[in-house]
Structures are given as C-alpha cells and as structure tokens.
Amino acid sequence: MTTLTYRGKNYVQKKEAAKKQLVELTYRRNVYTNRMDDASSSNEKAELNYRGVNYTK
C-alpha cells in the first residue's frame, strides 16, 4: 500500500489507485496571448466593485 503524508502525519492508503488513461496537457502560447490582446485592445471600461467602493478601470 502507499504511504501518504498530510501535515506531517503518515497515513496508509486503504484503496488501490484507480487505473485511468493519462491525459497529456498542452500549453498553447498563441491562444493565451491572443486572448490577452483581445481583452487589452477593447476600449470598454470595466466597472469594478471592492468592498462597496466602485472603481472604473
């Protein structure tokens, strides 16, 4: 069995780990930068509210 540590205490896992297909995650820089460019190019002002105080960004 697998020994787990949580906040400095060791535990033994009672169940077997699930057998799942691995998923490969990819980072697509162009998607991220395009979304950032779209958000920054819009000339709309954002209305923000923090603890009851309104701000315009």
C-alpha positions as CSV (number, residue, x, y, z in Angstrom):
1,M,0.0,0.0,0.0
2,T,1.0,3.6,-0.5
3,T,2.1,5.7,2.5
4,L,0.7,9.3,2.3
5,T,1.8,12.3,4.4
6,Y,-0.6,15.0,5.4
7,R,0.5,17.8,7.7
8,G,3.4,15.8,8.9
9,K,1.5,12.7,9.8
10,N,1.8,9.4,7.8
11,Y,-1.3,7.5,6.6
12,V,-1.6,4.2,4.7
13,Q,-3.9,4.3,1.7
14,K,-6.6,1.6,2.1
15,K,-7.7,1.6,-1.5
16,E,-5.9,0.8,-4.7
17,A,-5.3,3.8,-7.0
18,A,-7.8,4.0,-9.9
19,K,-6.4,2.9,-13.3
20,K,-7.1,5.8,-15.6
21,Q,-5.9,6.8,-19.0
22,L,-3.3,9.5,-18.9
23,V,-4.2,12.9,-20.3
24,E,-1.4,15.0,-21.8
25,L,-1.9,18.7,-21.2
26,T,-0.5,21.2,-23.7
27,Y,0.2,24.9,-23.3
28,R,-0.7,26.9,-26.4
29,R,1.0,30.3,-26.0
30,N,-0.7,31.8,-29.1
31,V,-4.2,31.1,-27.7
32,Y,-3.3,32.8,-24.4
33,T,-1.6,35.8,-26.0
34,N,-4.5,36.3,-28.5
35,R,-7.0,36.3,-25.6
36,M,-4.9,38.8,-23.7
37,D,-4.6,41.0,-26.8
38,D,-8.3,40.9,-27.4
39,A,-9.0,41.9,-23.8
40,S,-6.5,44.7,-23.7
41,S,-7.5,46.1,-27.2
42,S,-11.1,46.6,-26.2
43,N,-11.7,50.2,-25.3
44,E,-14.5,49.4,-22.9
45,K,-14.1,50.5,-19.3
46,A,-14.6,47.9,-16.6
47,E,-16.7,48.7,-13.7
48,L,-15.2,47.2,-10.5
49,N,-16.6,47.0,-7.0
50,Y,-14.4,46.2,-4.0
51,R,-16.0,46.2,-0.5
52,G,-18.7,48.5,-1.6
53,V,-16.4,51.0,-3.3
54,N,-16.9,51.4,-7.1
55,Y,-13.9,51.8,-9.4
56,T,-13.6,52.3,-13.2
57,K,-10.6,50.7,-14.9
